[in-house]
Amino acid sequence: MTRSALLAFPLLLAACEPADNEPGPGGVTVGEAKALDEAAEMLDQQRLPPAAPDEGAETPSSPAATPTAEPAPAG
């Protein structure tokens, strides 16, 4: 009895997953939402350059990275 209950438990858990044609987030079905997520991931992979610069790195054109000349002392 216990053995059959342990075997049936994973099957019952698998049945709890929503079907692809059930309503999902944003008014689309679960299957459509999965397809949109996969498509967005594919687009993100195509748009990223091979060596993307670090967003936190300062560029030479930024004011913080450009050296400023100090005024000459008066006198």
N, C-alpha and C positions, 0 to 999 in steps of 0.2 A: 504494500500500500504506500509506504513512504517513498520507495524507489520510483513508483509511477508518478507520484506527486512531484518529485524532483525533476523528472523528465518532462512533465507537462508545464512546469513553471516557465522555462525559457520560451516556449511556444505562446503562452499567454502574454508574456511581455512583448513579444514581437507583434502581437495583434493590437497592442495599444498605440502603435505608431500611426499617425494620420495617413489616410490614403492620398494619392496624388491628386485626386479630383475634389478633395474637400477644400472649403474656403480657407485661405491663409491670410497673411498680413497684407494690407494694402489693397484688398479687393481682388487679389489673384489667387489661383489655386496653389496648393503646396507644390505641385510639380512645376508650375510656371515660376514660382518663387525660386525654386532650386535652379531652374534653367537660367533665370536672370542673374542669379548669384554667380553661376559658372561663367556666363558671358562677360559679366563685369570683371571677374578675375582674369579672364583671357585678355580683355582690353587693357587692364592695368599692367599686365606683363609685357604687352607690346609697346606701351607708351614710355616705360621707364628706360632711360638711356643706360648703356652698359656701365658707365662710371658716373653715377649721379653724385653731384657735389653735396657735401654735408650741409644741411639747412642752417646749422648753427655757426658755420664758418663765415668769417667776415671776408668780403670781397675787397679788392683794392679800390673800388669806386665808392665804398662806404666811407662816411666822414670819420668814423672811429679808426679806420685803418690808414687814413691819409695823414702823413706827418704835417704838422702846422709850424710855420715859422714864428719864432718868438720875437717880439719887438726889441730893438736895440735899446740898451739902457741909456737914459738921458744923461747928458753931462759932459 
